Amino acid sequence: MSNTNTALNRNDNQIDLYPSRIHDKPTITSRKDPVVYPDAGFTGPLSKEQLDFFERNGYLFLDSFFSEEETAGLKEELNKVWQESADRRVPEVIREPGGDEVRSVFAVHRDNEIFRELSRNSRIVGAVQQILGSEAYIHQSRINFKPGFTGKEFYWHSDFETWHVEDGMPRMRALSCSVALEDNYAYNGALMVVPGSHKHYISCVGRTPDENYKSSLRKQIYGVPDNDSLKWLVEQGGIEMPTGKAGSILLFDCNIMHGSNSNITPYPRSNVFMVYNSVENKLVAPYSGQKPRPDYIATRD
């Protein structure tokens, strides 16, 4: 493992504890923030054993979190969003690389009442507050669609690296909640995670182009780990693939290395992602020095 010197963010005079995309060689440094804040006084549905598992591995899978009836209602609304988005030419609707099929729809908690209520679910929010040790807000929400036969992959990445560099998220005090609205199998493009990788930060190579999000949301090129760093992480922690029935949820740390394969099976895979950020970790100017990404990708209010 190599070390990097902290750099000064020229925009807000904050020390950049996690510099990336500024050197010609990748580096791996240790995480400088807690994973779980157990002494903040927040109570919720997670046991000490579950919190310890999240701290150690960077993720927690909760099978059958929602009832069949609740899941059916969410799935019905997801299908409506899919159908309505097919012909919508708005920035929030992201198309597959090299095609016109819908890949993702962003800001669903803002634009859809059902998913707004989902983002406020008391059990999810309670679990989030237990982990983050504070109240939280939605940094980003989206639906990722992986239809049967044609759903494309999402390459390995740490969300925090992008949120830090391109959005100005200062510290690792955020997490994602993925709600499965189709059955997730090992063979239909389910999410893969590298346990323990959240405790290491990979500084990536390559200066971020202006308005990178216009292409990166279809296919990410900047902010992806190099092969050697990824191999090192996998050698330390292996690869897990948390799978289960529709209605299950996956909580995962903002810095865990994760990705998913394409889906060449007949079975679709669609998930709602809601990113919760601590109110004590609000965004500052992007550490890339560029203008912030739009609010439908990174909430600044």
C-alpha positions in Angstrom: 0.0 0.0 0.0 1.2 3.5 -0.8 0.4 6.8 0.9 -0.6 10.1 -0.6 -0.2 13.5 0.9 -3.4 15.4 1.7 -4.2 18.2 -0.7 -5.8 21.5 -0.2 -9.2 22.1 -1.8 -8.6 25.4 -3.6 -12.4 26.1 -3.6 -13.3 26.0 0.1 -9.9 25.8 2.0 -10.8 22.4 3.5 -8.2 19.7 3.7 -8.8 17.0 1.1 -8.4 13.8 3.0 -9.2 11.6 -0.1 -7.5 13.1 -3.1 -8.1 11.3 -6.4 -7.6 11.8 -10.2 -4.7 14.2 -9.6 -1.7 11.8 -9.8 -0.3 9.7 -12.6 -0.3 6.6 -10.5 -3.1 5.0 -8.4 -2.6 4.7 -4.6 -4.4 2.9 -1.8 -4.8 4.7 1.6 -6.6 3.8 4.8 -10.0 5.1 5.6 -9.9 8.1 7.9 -13.5 8.1 9.1 -15.6 5.7 11.3 -17.8 3.2 9.6 -20.5 3.0 12.3 -21.2 5.7 15.0 -22.6 3.5 17.8 -22.5 6.0 20.6 -24.5 8.8 19.0 -27.7 7.7 20.8 -29.9 6.7 17.8 -32.0 3.6 18.2 -33.4 1.5 15.4 -34.1 -1.9 14.1 -30.5 -3.2 13.8 -28.9 -5.4 16.5 -25.4 -5.0 17.8 -24.4 -8.1 15.7 -25.8 -6.5 12.6 -24.0 -3.2 13.2 -20.8 -5.1 13.9 -21.2 -7.0 10.6 -21.7 -3.8 8.7 -18.7 -2.2 10.4 -16.5 -5.2 9.5 -17.8 -5.9 6.0 -19.2 -2.7 4.7 -22.7 -4.1 3.9 -25.7 -5.7 5.4 -28.4 -7.8 3.6 -31.9 -7.9 5.1 -34.0 -10.6 3.4 -37.8 -10.1 3.0 -37.6 -6.6 4.6 -40.9 -5.7 2.9 -44.0 -7.9 2.8 -45.2 -9.4 -0.4 -48.1 -6.8 -0.5 -45.7 -3.9 0.0 -43.3 -5.2 -2.6 -46.1 -5.7 -5.1 -47.1 -2.1 -4.8 -43.6 -0.8 -5.2 -43.0 -3.1 -8.2 -46.2 -1.8 -9.8 -45.0 1.7 -9.4 -41.5 0.8 -10.8 -43.1 -0.7 -13.9 -45.1 2.6 -14.4 -41.8 4.5 -14.2 -40.2 2.2 -16.7 -43.1 2.6 -19.2 -43.3 6.4 -18.7 -39.6 6.9 -19.1 -39.3 5.1 -22.4 -40.2 8.2 -24.4 -39.2 10.9 -21.9 -36.2 12.9 -23.1 -35.1 14.5 -19.8 -31.7 14.5 -18.1 -33.0 12.3 -15.3 -33.6 9.4 -17.7 -30.3 7.7 -18.5 -30.0 5.4 -21.6 -27.9 2.3 -22.0 -24.4 2.8 -23.7 -24.8 2.3 -27.4 -28.5 2.0 -27.2 -31.8 3.7 -26.4 -33.1 1.4 -23.6 -33.6 3.0 -20.2 -30.7 2.2 -17.9 -31.5 4.4 -14.9 -34.0 7.0 -13.7 -32.7 9.5 -11.2 -34.4 11.6 -8.5 -37.3 9.2 -8.0 -37.7 10.3 -4.4 -38.3 13.9 -5.7 -40.6 13.1 -8.6 -42.6 10.1 -7.5 -44.8 10.1 -4.4 -44.5 6.3 -3.8 -40.7 6.4 -3.9 -40.7 9.6 -1.8 -42.6 7.7 0.9 -40.2 4.8 0.5 -37.2 7.1 1.1 -38.9 8.1 4.4 -39.7 4.5 5.6 -39.2 4.6 9.3 -37.4 1.3 9.5 -34.9 2.2 6.8 -34.3 5.7 8.2 -33.9 4.2 11.7 -31.2 1.8 10.4 -29.5 4.6 8.5 -29.3 6.8 11.6 -28.0 3.9 13.7 -25.1 3.5 11.3 -24.4 7.2 10.5 -25.0 8.4 14.0 -27.0 11.4 12.9 -30.0 12.5 11.0 -29.6 12.1 7.2 -31.0 13.4 3.9 -31.3 11.9 0.4 -28.1 12.7 -1.5 -29.3 10.8 -4.6 -32.0 8.4 -5.6 -32.4 6.3 -8.7 -33.9 3.2 -10.2 -31.5 0.9 -12.0 -33.1 -1.3 -14.6 -31.6 -4.6 -15.8 -34.1 -6.2 -18.2 -33.6 -9.8 -19.2 -31.2 -10.5 -22.1 -30.1 -6.8 -22.6 -29.2 -5.3 -19.2 -25.7 -3.9 -19.2 -23.0 -4.2 -16.5 -22.0 -1.5 -13.9 -18.2 -1.7 -13.6 -16.3 -1.9 -10.3 -16.2 1.4 -8.4 -16.5 3.2 -5.0 -19.4 5.6 -5.0 -17.6 7.9 -2.5 -14.7 8.4 -4.9 -17.1 10.0 -7.4 -19.2 11.8 -4.9 -16.1 13.3 -3.3 -14.4 14.3 -6.5 -17.3 15.4 -8.6 -19.9 16.4 -5.9 -17.8 17.6 -3.0 -18.8 15.1 -0.3 -16.2 15.7 2.3 -16.2 12.5 4.4 -17.2 8.9 4.3 -20.4 9.3 6.2 -23.0 8.1 3.7 -24.5 4.8 2.7 -26.8 3.4 0.0 -30.0 1.4 0.5 -30.9 -0.9 -2.4 -34.4 -2.2 -2.5 -34.8 -5.3 -4.7 -38.0 -5.2 -6.7 -37.2 -8.3 -8.7 -35.8 -11.5 -7.4 -32.0 -11.2 -7.4 -30.1 -14.3 -8.4 -26.4 -14.9 -8.8 -26.9 -15.2 -12.6 -29.1 -12.1 -13.5 -26.6 -9.3 -12.8 -26.8 -9.0 -9.0 -24.6 -6.6 -7.2 -21.2 -7.9 -6.2 -19.3 -6.4 -3.2 -15.8 -6.7 -1.9 -16.1 -7.2 1.9 -13.7 -4.9 3.9 -12.8 -2.8 0.9 -14.7 0.1 2.5 -11.7 0.5 4.8 -9.4 1.4 2.0 -9.5 4.3 -0.5 -8.3 3.9 -4.0 -7.1 7.1 -5.6 -7.8 6.8 -9.3 -5.9 8.2 -12.3 -7.2 10.5 -15.0 -8.4 14.1 -14.8 -12.2 14.4 -14.8 -13.5 15.9 -18.0 -16.0 18.8 -17.8 -19.6 17.5 -17.5 -18.3 14.0 -17.1 -21.7 12.8 -15.8 -23.2 13.1 -19.2 -21.3 10.0 -20.3 -20.3 8.4 -17.0 -23.9 7.6 -16.0 -24.1 5.5 -19.1 -20.6 4.0 -18.8 -18.1 5.0 -16.2 -14.5 5.5 -17.4 -13.0 8.0 -14.8 -13.1 7.0 -11.2 -12.8 3.3 -11.7 -10.1 1.3 -10.0 -7.0 0.0 -11.7 -6.6 -3.7 -12.0 -3.8 -4.1 -9.5 -5.6 -2.2 -6.8 -8.8 -4.1 -7.4 -6.9 -7.4 -7.3 -5.3 -6.4 -4.0 -8.7 -5.6 -2.5 -10.2 -8.9 -3.6 -7.3 -10.8 -2.3 -7.9 -9.2 1.1 -11.7 -9.7 1.3 -13.0 -11.8 -1.6 -16.2 -11.2 -3.5 -19.7 -11.6 -2.1 -23.0 -11.5 -3.9 -25.9 -10.8 -1.5 -29.0 -12.2 -3.3 -32.6 -12.8 -2.3 -36.3 -12.3 -3.1 -37.9 -9.1 -4.2 -38.6 -7.0 -1.1 -35.1 -7.5 0.4 -32.8 -4.6 1.0 -29.0 -4.2 0.9 -27.4 -1.4 3.0 -23.8 -0.7 1.8 -21.2 1.8 2.8 -20.4 4.7 0.5 -16.8 3.5 0.0 -17.3 -0.3 -0.6 -16.0 -1.5 -3.9 -18.9 -2.9 -5.9 -20.1 -3.6 -9.4 -22.4 -6.0 -11.4 -22.3 -8.1 -14.5 -24.6 -7.8 -17.5 -27.8 -9.8 -17.5 -28.1 -12.3 -20.3 -30.8 -14.4 -18.5 -34.5 -14.0 -19.1 -35.0 -12.8 -15.6 -35.0 -9.0 -15.1 -33.3 -7.3 -12.1 -34.5 -3.9 -11.0 -33.6 -2.1 -7.8 -34.3 1.3 -6.2 -31.3 3.0 -4.8 -31.5 5.6 -2.1 -28.3 7.3 -0.9 -28.4 8.7 2.6 -25.8 11.3 3.6 -25.3 12.6 7.2 -26.6 16.1 7.8 -23.1 16.7 9.3 -21.5 15.8 5.9 -23.1 18.3 3.6 -21.6 18.9 0.2 -19.0 21.5 -0.4 -17.4 22.6 -3.7 -16.3 19.6 -5.8 -12.8 18.6 -5.0 -12.1 18.4 -8.8 -12.4 22.2 -8.9 -15.2 21.9 -11.5 -18.7 23.0 -11.2 -21.1 20.8 -9.3 -23.2 18.1 -10.9 -26.9 18.8 -11.2 -29.2 18.4 -8.2 -31.0 15.4 -9.7 -27.6 13.6 -9.2 -26.3 15.3 -6.1 -28.7 17.1 -3.7 -27.1 20.3 -2.4 -30.1 21.8 -0.7 
